[in-house]
């Protein structure tokens, strides 16, 4: 069930972004306000607002889900693999189909929920729905994530991600052959102008930098190693699509459905393969790698065969 609240828009918030304004009006985190907007729960003048829409004078209606009535999230099939842990941090190998943390409209398993169910204590800093979570992977992307157990680790890791000192290495299969075989994509990313559930390279978007290198070439595709300098939502997928080399299986961003079917892919071929960072309290390097899950390994076998 959801409670609908009707709120007058203060004069000071007229013309301001909906996510920031809603957060102030309801006393929520901006992340939580954005989730309610993205779930289609905010209305004004007969239209549904997105998080970057501007509020007009008048009344805004907000459907606020009752978190107490939320059903328990399902477990992760086979459990959650932990690649490294100590008293401050946990590095997990996130499977495809698992979100980083609970959000409006998502009813599947989450990393934070799985860790809590297994008895792991997480940092209590940050918004309630994402305590301990210092970065995220898309539901359709597998691979490594670090989660903070202590408050000191949370604070230091958030700073490290903001200052871009964390090394994030992805492996991806892109359609076709990239020329040059090694390079940097420096192109701003923002909401797609015609489909706000997607992202695109747009003028005025957030600065976004992706470094890539071709590791292996096949007749129809290329295996890439990718280093992210920034961490925008869907960054690798958007940049590769903008280069006219969408990731294999990524139908959202223009991949060939025939190739996806031949490779047995139900999602984009993208894996967070390696994660390296300074330990938040011990100052030594932590470097963890992850092997490809079964669906991605099978797709490579088909390409090589």
KAQUI-V293301 format. One line per field, one symbol per residue. ss: DSSP state (a for helix, b for strand, c for the rest). A space follows every 10 residues. Layout:
ss: ???
//
This chain:
ss: cbbbbbbbcc aaacccbaaa aaaaaaccca aaaaaaaacc cbbbccbbcc cccbccccbb bbbbbcaaac cccccccccc bbbbbcccbb bbbbccccbc cccccccccb aaaaaaaccc cccccccaaa ccbccccccc cbbbbbbbcc aaaaaaaaaa aaccccbbbb bbbbbccccc cbbbbbccbb bcccccccbb bccccbccbb bbbbbbbccc bbbbbbbbcc ccccaaaaaa aaccccbccc aaacccaaaa aaaccccccb bbbbbbbbcc ccccbbbbbc cccaaaaaaa aaaac
//
